[in-house]
Amino acid sequence: MKKQRSFKEKTFGILYLVPTPIGNLEDMTFRSVKTLQTVDLIASEDTRNTQKLLNHFDINVPQKSLHEHNYKERVPQFIELLQAGKSIAQVSDAGMPSISDPGHELVVACIAAEIAVVALPGPTAGLTALIASGLTPQPNYFYGFLKRKKKEQLEELTSLAYQKATMIFYESPYRLGATIENMMTVFGPERQAVVCRELTKIHEEYLRGTLAELHAYLAETPVKGECCLMVAGATEEAPPAEIVGTIIEQVDALVAEGIKPNVAIKEVAKKNGLKKQVVYNDYHGLNDV
């Protein structure tokens, strides 16, 4: 176990995770601006995009890029700076770092090195769109981007077919229609869903309806801009899993996966609606005595 006291025991520098506006620059918080003004370095997903933000708020702190193509090189460099007492603010192009954006690897490395990681509250597209969607806000299940290939996407969606929580996805406007078509295949055409595009910007728009209605609309009216797709959770229960093999074969199969025998016996009893002692006796041959 590790305990972090973010501001009480300052041995090294601090890594600040600073959310940036998802469209409207006025959503930048006072604390976020102050943090970017006072740190020693800003780690940016794209330094060109971040520079526009820095110019708007008259921030003159140097940047270094941190993205999926260079994090293996950059993370050790940042850890060395933090251990030397420098503070770093990590930002993505828009919204929360690490949420469908770079940053997680740096956070993990800081925790391993016992460097304080401080997250600032601020803009995040998924929850912002959800509370105005009209769909049930709690519970919710944030998924982010689905796989692009149809087969892989259908497999992902099939695993979510009986998810009870409202699901939140991010999607490109160019793939939105195809994704909704795949959702119709798995979830059914009458499942309620909402598309929110250009959130916080002048062209912000919500499209509310069934998956079939949204699919028909998008076929006639292509959309532009960043999209958040929210889908209502399932109302029906998942069918019971097919039971294959005898009681002993089921336990052996779980044991072969590395599960301890007693735990496997408990799982098989639950799956078959039996008492644990009955499965235990059957597995150990005690019922034959």
ZIFEN-V959697 format. One record per helix or strand of 3 or more residues. SS is the DSSP state (H for helix, E for strand). FROM is the first residue (numbers start at 1). TO is the last residue. Records with the same first field share a line. If there is no record, write none. Layout:
# ZIFEN-V959697
SS=FROM-TO + FROM-TO
This chain:
# ZIFEN-V959697
E=15-17 + 41-44 + 63-65 + 88-91 + 117-119 + 140-145 + 166-171 + 192-197 + 205-210 + 227-231
H=25-27 + 30-38 + 47-56 + 71-83 + 104-112 + 125-133 + 150-159 + 176-187 + 211-220 + 247-256 + 261-272 + 276-283 + 286-288
